[in-house]
Amino acid sequence: MIAAGKAAGAMARSAAALFGSRVLAGLTIGPSPADVPAPLESCAGGHPLPTEASERAGRRALALAGSIGADDMLLVLLSGGASALMAVPADGITLDDKRRTTETLLRSGADIHALNTARKHLSAIKGGWLAARAPGLCRTLAVSDVVGDDLSAIASGPTVADQTTCADALDVLRRFGGVDAYPRAVVDRLERGSRGEREVETPKPHDARLSRATSTVIGSRRDAMQGAALEATSRGYHVLRLDDAVVGEARSAARSHLRAVVARAADLGRPACVVSSGETTVHVTGRGKGGRNQEFALAVLAEGAAPPPFAFASAGTDGIDGPTDAAGAIVDATTLARAQAAGLAAPARYLDDNDAYTFFDALGDLIRTGPTDTNVGDLQLFLLA
């Protein structure tokens, strides 16, 4: 058994309780060491950027996969964050090359699909390579943090055939920062693959090495939405679920989302609760502090088109929003007045500097849950009285 991601400990404990003595060996890789029963081992990796610990964990996972017998099954349990927590650089690529590439893509506003397209082609474990190492059956169960639940994108698809190519990954670099912004070794590898050097490419569909590998999504953003909707209903709200994923640049998505909510909720009974989910991005141009959920909430406030009284929250289901200690933030009909009374500048000033954290921290309106040990993307709640 290999469990990797923010929910690694909980998933591994559940599987160990279910399978008991049939578990011959196992490894959990999470943000911190997990309390797991023997014979499972536990180690920690780095997030959101891979660390030396991530590489050690990844190499241990490859070794475990390669050690199983032809009649054994490798059970792989994946959840959000596994891409960074379990990392093995491809030949010719250093861990620092991968880190710099990931950091540049994140700062340039790359979404998870673009990010993973690049990461898979710089890795010896992602893009199907973990399953390719296992001589026996490989069964993957995944809790999805990816909009659309694409199994090849969850944790960068370590057990799933990769339909993207080195040429696709090179195009990602061109679109997000330009190739000159990335380490030369990274660009060289992707250019070699683009020229047809097969040993550089990831395993593709119908690759015989993946013929005994299967994968299933067992949890996603829709489960979080369902939980929120049921709780809101129990509290007397008229609930509307918006199933289309909230994606795109956070501040732009916030404006269109606000307009959609106001229009869709016009005929909804009061009090009303509109539930949505997804994952936005932030193109960082300022020097402030924040995350996509905090920026989303601040953009909703700056748009100023919600009928009072209202309250809106956007939060990461992992309890972590960007490089901060907050999961997200809340705005309501009193936020602007309280900000003015506190001597804060207009929300647009904080948006321009990507500094939503400073704005909301001054008002006590950050959502702080601490790490939740799972991740199914971001959740938004709009309450109208």
Sequence and secondary structure as in RCSB ss.txt:
>XXXX:A:sequence
MIAAGKAAGAMARSAAALFGSRVLAGLTIGPSPADVPAPLESCAGGHPLPTEASERAGRRALALAGSIGADDMLL
VLLSGGASALMAVPADGITLDDKRRTTETLLRSGADIHALNTARKHLSAIKGGWLAARAPGLCRTLAVSDVVGDD
LSAIASGPTVADQTTCADALDVLRRFGGVDAYPRAVVDRLERGSRGEREVETPKPHDARLSRATSTVIGSRRDAM
QGAALEATSRGYHVLRLDDAVVGEARSAARSHLRAVVARAADLGRPACVVSSGETTVHVTGRGKGGRNQEFALAV
LAEGAAPPPFAFASAGTDGIDGPTDAAGAIVDATTLARAQAAGLAAPARYLDDNDAYTFFDALGDLIRTGPTDTN
VGDLQLFLLA
>XXXX:A:secstr
 EEESTTHHHHHHHHHHHHGGG   EEEEESS     TTEEEEE  SSS  HHHHHHHHHHHHHHHHS TT EEE
EEE TTHHHHS  B TT  HHHHHHHHHHHHHTT  HHHHHHHHHTTBSSTTTHHHHH SSEEEEEEE  STT  
TTTGGG TTS     HHHHHHHHHHTT GGGS HHHHHHHHHHHTT GGGS   TT GGGTTEEEEEEE HHHHH
HHHHHHHHHTT EEEE  S EEEEHHHHHHHHHHHHHHHTTTS SSEEEEEEEEEE    SS    HHHHHHHHH
HHH    SSEEEEEEETTS  SSSS SEEEEETTHHHHHHHTT   HHHHHHTT HHHHHHHHT EE     S  
  EEEEEEE 
